[in-house]
Amino acid sequence: MHKLLVFGDQEAAYATGNLQRGGKDTAASDHAWAMTRALAADAVRVGWSRPSFLQVMLDGPYKAGQHARTLQHRRGYDKAAAWLQRAWDGAQQYVRSTDPISTRQDFHAALAAFRARIECTPWKGLAGKTDLRNLIARMEICTRTGSWDHTVSERDLAERMGCSRTTAHNSNQRLLTAKLLRQLDNGSPTDGARWMLISRLPSTTSHHWSTPKGPEAGGAMSGPEVRQTDTGADIDSRAAGQLMHLDAFAHHGLGGSGLAVIAALAERDGQSLTEIQASASISRPTAYRQLGKLKVLGLIQQEGELYHLSPAALEGIGTPTQECDIPVAGWSDTAERLGTAGTGQRRRRHHETQRSHWRHEQVRLAERRRAAQHAPLPHPAMAQPQYVRADGCAIDPITGEVIAGLYVATDGRWVWGAA
């Protein structure tokens, strides 16, 4: 927030998502309003007073207060102060309506609530299942770091998700658009990019002062509360996180839909086809196909209309049934039967080759920079010995022919004219 205050929104993180209809230059005003609200919320959290906030925004030389100072210049101090007070009141009301995270225990409680919402959200389609893997991998990282902020590269994330780097990159872009993820920086030559998971809690209060003009519809965080209908989606994300990087759940193996079926039955065993379709957020044909594939492997047993996981299904060990005479003996055996064995190893080897090439390039560039500092390049006008003949004539470096009219002067520079 200090960087946002001093330099403004250089990454345009607050430039979208706040669309006020009508007025002059609404895009710029919306951007300034969202940025001011973010600064006001952080000022409330650290204990600033309203007069202090107004003084910093109007009297300070900071980039973030440029819009307020312009408003003061055009319409007077009272209008600018009222605009900032509305931003302060809305931010104060928002901060009071949310649970503060002051300890590590508070964070883990908030992360558990976030995990519960993710598990009950329907992630439909191939892209949805990929985004679910992405969030599960990031939640595992945040659990260890104890913060919403975390550092991970796209290659490491892809290995955790069990997909390619391109797939992980596309998933990141979708989560950024959905505002479930924010990129804080681009990383460094030795560290991955820094990200932040965004836990969006449903609003419990009406934000009457959430727009630049006061209690009007259409502003940021305004409008009625939107309640998501119960779709029946319910999976065990921890079980999915332990399995999704395995070769058996690669794209041409069980895939994301097979992972969702196992995670749904791990959460609540003994479901019918219709219930699995809802809890795993898959279509009916996909449910038929995945259940049939899992029954052939011995990982699922059917009793009447209900499907159950085998006793050791989460370890990849199947049970003999009528559909399966020889059950699988582990996830590696499952990957062998599905033809996806070695996918993760090939991916890791490819990523390690890319990392090695990257490190080699960094060393080469560092050596070039050091050489340039100790031995600066000569001036372009200075004649190089390999391009000058004994009589002082210039030689074309490509053809080796003499360039008529080009000679070396007494100061060692090229000169056109007579020798």
Steps between C-alpha positions, in 0.01 A plus 500: 500500500796732556604438142143568383491825697835633380510382138133438421351193335791420266375147425138619444379248757200722583423609144226244430192373678356840600273627226303816575253583225483853367703809578822633356815291491337223700785252447753731667265591785412135563868412510574781745200404716601133525859593581389754764267246661785247520729757663225605741437138603869449577516831689204388713672170577822664618316752720500826306239767572281659237671844522839333455379318190358820350821691576721237337284478187449875453819657637754227432698474175387142446388362165191330645354836609524661156131446419391651835728800451365551149147489639602757763645728233191481279215492752648613831620347822155406630418284198835321512473445877146362464621262226780371723268474802262277301793276408609493867150420631450219250842351573443526875165324470653228285791439739264477796280246316789262434682278747849640570790259456746587775648160588599184319198324651270763349657444160456123514136550601450732203681253271274218624195710414649575158569129444142414595365747242734366232387143572131594468548702180412323172815494285359389167683396188867433434598859574304499826670182621839652413419816695396283795839328492666840488317625809563177690873521428510862614303423816757235592780755454313762706445245777878466542579872465216612729398787274292574191823620337711223350783454252485237227620479142285376214715188458477405868127567494457283190682212668277531807188511282610216274469696175715689252640846560275647229193353668607644835559841339154503340345401832680788672355743249147371560538530877640851462198596291265343756678703774582189702871564451727804481857516374716718726822489297668316214765329708876509449760288318523276808148516651153446358227759477318613814123450509212557736185291535191716534240374744183682400248476783135572420393841621278512806442874499361742246777730381308826478818704456671280247491732199675833433163681495358345815208253528460418132480166320768366270812572705767277640371265771147640464174328421310218666673193635519221246439159653629196315243224469582159641620292204594191702872534422708350780848347476794427729766745384769348723457160337509668158819686597676175589409333169489766227876499427507124431536361148169316532317836497674642196297635210475169311454298819227552756536876458332767704155342482630169636674688778175683579307170521750352746511823704118509511478140624782565746290780648179295511511134410200317360349731238273432208583599143291816525661597829851446361411707198405790731773464763782462244352768266519278192254411227307174495698347208827591676373343822410176313842491330707570812305263723535225244874562473542499878296180536720322246805604703340372820508839673121529527238244599133520408232378737160544342476864394772620738872528427766452768874547504707188552651476850846607378393701195677818612828302491417375151436142611190343350272217607394201283142538377284358223628768264864466612679168534847649543478830694773759493775476762580870530487830315808409296323185384194712418712732289654201318156367407376842389814568295604813690797357694803728498305818417605681816861390470520623141344831607743545787794412276383754241459768768844424643650542152330837471624605843855391414487698176368801690783482756755465220359808327512699824867409549581589139326837524671575832841426342420728209400779737820461701711497183325813374569679828874415504557535127255752354424477131696740278333796341337410164705768327830347613676289236562139592838350397345202320316734265801720409767417240866592543462808276205624707220397262177353636407138423143372465465234775271285282660509155854598597506771234636850553240770571592792282519838675496365857823544700628521856576846637789586730272467808413140402147571373344436162499788260369545147722673247855491367768315691 
